[in-house]
Amino acid sequence: MPIELEIRDGDPWWMSPDIWVVPGGDPEGPAGVPIVGGPAFLWARVRNNGTTTATNATVRFYWADPSTGFDRNTANLIGTSFATLDPGQVADTLCLQPWVPEFVNDGHECVLAEAFHPSGDPLPAAPEFNVPTDRHVAQRNLSVAMALTSGFFRFNFNVFNTARHDGAFEVGLKLGTERELKPMLATMGPAVKGVKLSGKLARAAFTDDPCAPEKTGDDPKKACLKTKVAAGRKTRHTLVGTVEGGPALIHIVQSRDDRIVGGTSVLVLPHDRKKEG
């Protein structure tokens, strides 16, 4: 393995701890949640697990609206950086091109980075990112949503079909754990400092109404979305739910033919965390 570049995946794989955002005009500032319309900088932690120095390895940075699947044709390239890594070296790589988040799907966006060497460790030829199977690429698809005093929240997302044929997809929910969230906390900003997942998802539902009323939803275990998406297209949906007892991490998981093909996660915070345990 002359050159073997990697940006680590998370658990689940779309929550990479090796990609983070620094909001504001100083790329050396503290990590946190980007602000729509304001500048931000992206970083990626790149590893060379090989036995040969990677000279001027390429690191690309992308953003996309909240989606459970996208590729290099539907993601938006922010910028490209270069890094030289000796065998076994780990380097934090900055995207010098500032990113100004757009107001897409209520301002929630995910970011992605890929590292490769054009001759010594090239990318696969296909446009798909294949995040869980390709060590070159990682995705950070984690948003923060503030619940109302009642615990009610809404979260908009898209289901993409990046295949060349129409497809049927199923979307379900899974409650996240402290172990999954812990690697992300250092790069999520002061709003989530020391957060504990003491809450539970009391009710939830998928809807096509982005303004669904608060009483929408039932048993979260029964929340299921089935949608047909034309090739290269997307469908827009909203998750509505109510959390009780404190913060909760929720994974929105997309499957096709009983195989997980993507996902997005949302950390739901109570209206006033100071009153939580």
Wavefront OBJ file of the C-alpha trace (Angstrom):
o trace
v 0.000 0.000 0.000
v 2.286 2.814 -1.253
v -0.198 5.635 -0.451
v -3.424 5.028 1.453
v -5.332 8.205 2.270
v -8.329 8.201 4.580
v -10.856 10.542 6.160
v -12.566 8.519 8.851
v -16.276 7.798 8.869
v -18.398 8.153 11.975
v -21.019 5.950 13.587
v -23.315 6.011 11.736
v -21.048 6.659 8.785
v -22.571 10.025 7.849
v -21.404 11.549 11.205
v -17.667 11.866 10.546
v -15.673 13.372 13.450
v -12.887 14.261 10.981
v -14.828 17.032 9.216
v -15.780 20.219 11.024
v -16.856 23.810 10.460
v -15.402 27.027 11.884
v -18.019 29.794 11.627
v -16.886 33.372 11.112
v -14.000 35.003 9.303
v -11.139 33.362 11.223
v -10.383 29.797 10.092
v -8.356 29.268 13.281
v -11.357 30.113 15.466
v -13.443 27.671 17.489
v -15.493 25.030 15.685
v -19.242 25.319 15.756
v -22.475 25.405 13.804
v -22.399 27.539 10.613
v -24.673 30.571 10.368
v -26.722 31.040 7.216
v -25.432 33.971 5.166
v -22.206 34.304 7.158
v -18.743 33.053 6.241
v -17.409 29.746 7.515
v -14.375 27.549 6.924
v -14.182 23.790 6.545
v -11.498 21.494 7.920
v -10.766 17.819 7.300
v -8.440 15.492 9.213
v -6.591 13.387 6.618
v -4.504 10.269 7.332
v -1.910 8.501 5.256
v -2.059 4.851 6.289
v 0.367 3.835 3.547
v 4.122 3.354 3.395
v 4.945 6.119 0.883
v 4.791 9.897 1.261
v 1.762 11.485 -0.408
v 3.086 14.671 -1.995
v 0.435 17.300 -2.764
v -2.525 15.033 -2.081
v -5.807 16.605 -3.157
v -8.530 17.357 -0.601
v -11.922 18.469 -1.919
v -14.717 19.982 0.156
v -18.437 19.920 -0.730
v -21.781 20.951 0.723
v -25.291 19.700 -0.028
v -28.769 20.364 1.282
v -29.980 17.856 3.902
v -30.282 14.707 1.918
v -30.079 11.013 2.447
v -28.050 10.472 -0.683
v -26.077 12.587 -3.190
v -23.060 12.296 -5.495
v -20.432 14.519 -7.098
v -23.024 15.693 -9.629
v -25.546 16.922 -7.045
v -23.186 18.139 -4.310
v -21.672 21.638 -4.477
v -17.886 21.966 -4.601
v -16.642 24.584 -2.123
v -12.925 24.393 -2.779
v -9.816 22.270 -3.130
v -6.718 22.118 -0.922
v -3.473 20.169 -1.003
v -1.539 18.366 1.712
v 1.703 16.401 1.904
v 1.607 13.496 4.350
v 4.417 11.143 5.316
v 3.579 7.496 6.077
v 1.463 7.321 9.221
v 0.995 11.093 9.369
v -2.289 12.808 10.238
v -2.871 16.366 9.000
v -5.671 18.869 9.629
v -6.366 20.409 6.218
v -8.110 23.743 5.732
v -10.287 24.643 2.769
v -8.954 28.115 1.957
v -12.114 29.033 0.063
v -14.673 30.392 2.578
v -18.102 28.796 2.559
v -21.238 30.926 2.907
v -24.106 28.588 3.888
v -27.313 29.203 1.980
v -30.841 29.090 3.346
v -31.687 25.633 2.022
v -34.220 23.519 3.903
v -34.351 25.944 6.853
v -30.596 26.433 6.729
v -29.612 22.827 7.484
v -26.779 21.583 5.304
v -24.312 18.714 5.314
v -20.660 18.770 4.323
v -18.349 16.216 2.771
v -14.619 15.893 2.133
v -12.511 13.530 0.068
v -8.728 13.010 -0.041
v -6.816 11.317 -2.842
v -3.584 11.329 -4.812
v -4.174 11.524 -8.593
v -1.501 8.943 -9.460
v -0.625 7.171 -6.217
v -4.091 6.753 -4.703
v -6.841 7.808 -7.151
v -10.575 7.984 -6.554
v -12.979 5.408 -8.007
v -14.179 6.328 -11.501
v -17.900 6.372 -10.630
v -19.532 9.678 -9.542
v -21.027 8.114 -6.390
v -19.227 8.927 -3.146
v -19.849 5.472 -1.582
v -18.983 6.892 1.827
v -19.242 3.698 3.932
v -17.011 1.663 1.607
v -14.525 4.236 0.273
v -11.838 5.363 2.750
v -11.092 8.474 0.643
v -14.370 10.182 1.472
v -16.340 11.071 4.598
v -19.568 12.905 5.301
v -20.821 15.068 8.164
v -24.585 15.147 8.004
v -25.564 16.252 11.491
v -27.838 19.178 12.289
v -29.091 20.793 15.474
v -32.796 21.584 15.942
v -34.305 23.571 18.808
v -37.566 22.188 20.132
v -40.457 24.310 21.374
v -41.269 24.426 25.070
v -43.576 21.467 24.483
v -40.720 19.460 22.946
v -42.162 19.695 19.423
v -39.768 20.109 16.490
v -39.706 19.995 12.677
v -36.828 18.963 10.431
v -36.842 19.158 6.625
v -34.818 16.798 4.466
v -34.617 15.396 0.941
v -34.486 11.874 -0.415
v -32.195 11.708 -3.466
v -32.051 9.006 -6.101
v -28.562 9.143 -7.594
v -29.097 5.998 -9.674
v -29.797 5.940 -13.410
v -33.154 4.233 -12.865
v -36.284 5.175 -10.922
v -36.330 3.706 -7.441
v -38.456 3.045 -4.380
v -37.017 4.079 -1.009
v -37.977 3.542 2.603
v -37.040 5.951 5.385
v -37.190 5.117 9.080
v -35.979 6.433 12.436
v -33.398 5.248 14.942
v -32.598 6.838 18.297
v -28.920 7.757 18.638
v -26.642 7.048 21.594
v -24.120 8.913 23.759
v -21.323 6.810 22.246
v -22.239 7.963 18.741
v -22.523 11.627 19.704
v -19.432 11.938 21.914
v -16.828 12.195 19.078
v -18.826 15.064 17.545
v -19.264 17.303 20.601
v -15.871 19.028 20.410
v -16.707 20.459 16.978
v -20.351 21.449 17.485
v -19.936 24.685 19.426
v -21.003 25.961 22.862
v -24.719 25.256 22.327
v -24.100 21.533 22.804
v -21.220 21.650 25.295
v -21.664 18.885 27.838
v -24.973 17.771 26.354
v -26.370 14.480 27.656
v -28.885 12.449 25.704
v -31.430 12.259 28.485
v -34.460 12.624 26.234
v -36.617 10.239 24.279
v -38.653 10.582 21.113
v -42.234 10.420 22.358
v -43.988 10.800 19.015
v -42.925 11.236 15.408
v -44.141 11.125 11.822
v -42.971 11.823 8.285
v -45.051 14.291 6.314
v -44.950 16.287 3.093
v -46.336 19.314 4.961
v -43.426 21.496 6.191
v -45.885 23.313 8.479
v -47.488 20.213 9.996
v -49.290 20.964 13.282
v -47.843 20.059 16.653
v -50.178 17.121 17.300
v -48.886 15.316 14.210
v -47.242 11.968 14.916
v -47.632 8.792 16.892
v -45.410 5.916 18.015
v -41.889 6.658 16.634
v -41.360 2.955 15.960
v -44.184 3.125 13.439
v -42.824 6.198 11.631
v -42.039 5.080 8.099
v -41.802 6.917 4.801
v -42.083 5.118 1.472
v -41.413 7.179 -1.622
v -40.693 6.623 -5.299
v -38.026 8.896 -6.723
v -37.213 9.307 -10.410
v -33.625 8.791 -11.515
v -31.455 11.780 -10.634
v -34.292 13.524 -8.779
v -35.262 14.157 -5.171
v -38.370 14.383 -3.009
v -38.810 16.794 -0.111
v -40.176 15.685 3.255
v -40.433 16.798 6.875
v -39.893 14.907 10.106
v -42.095 16.174 12.915
v -41.852 14.892 16.445
v -41.905 15.552 20.160
v -39.026 14.870 22.541
v -39.444 14.418 26.289
v -36.950 14.519 29.132
v -34.084 16.354 27.458
v -31.887 16.282 24.331
v -32.236 13.433 21.828
v -30.186 12.322 18.833
v -32.299 11.024 15.957
v -31.034 9.215 12.867
v -33.120 9.389 9.681
v -32.143 6.254 7.792
v -32.805 5.682 4.066
v -32.928 2.172 2.622
v -33.407 0.655 -0.806
v -34.081 -3.052 -1.257
v -33.431 -3.561 2.480
v -29.964 -1.972 2.176
v -29.049 1.273 3.939
v -27.994 3.770 1.269
v -27.843 7.013 3.257
v -28.944 9.011 6.222
v -29.012 12.283 8.089
v -29.045 12.923 11.829
v -30.489 15.673 13.986
v -29.686 16.582 17.583
v -32.881 17.955 19.109
v -32.303 20.313 22.047
v -34.981 21.403 24.542
v -36.254 24.962 24.400
v -34.327 25.820 27.591
v -31.543 23.375 28.381
v -30.857 25.080 31.728
v -34.072 23.576 33.023
v -33.076 20.076 31.954
v -31.723 17.744 34.741
l 1 2 3 4 5 6 7 8 9 10 11 12 13 14 15 16 17 18 19 20 21 22 23 24 25 26 27 28 29 30 31 32 33 34 35 36 37 38 39 40 41 42 43 44 45 46 47 48 49 50 51 52 53 54 55 56 57 58 59 60 61 62 63 64 65 66 67 68 69 70 71 72 73 74 75 76 77 78 79 80 81 82 83 84 85 86 87 88 89 90 91 92 93 94 95 96 97 98 99 100 101 102 103 104 105 106 107 108 109 110 111 112 113 114 115 116 117 118 119 120 121 122 123 124 125 126 127 128 129 130 131 132 133 134 135 136 137 138 139 140 141 142 143 144 145 146 147 148 149 150 151 152 153 154 155 156 157 158 159 160 161 162 163 164 165 166 167 168 169 170 171 172 173 174 175 176 177 178 179 180 181 182 183 184 185 186 187 188 189 190 191 192 193 194 195 196 197 198 199 200 201 202 203 204 205 206 207 208 209 210 211 212 213 214 215 216 217 218 219 220 221 222 223 224 225 226 227 228 229 230 231 232 233 234 235 236 237 238 239 240 241 242 243 244 245 246 247 248 249 250 251 252 253 254 255 256 257 258 259 260 261 262 263 264 265 266 267 268 269 270 271 272 273 274 275 276 277
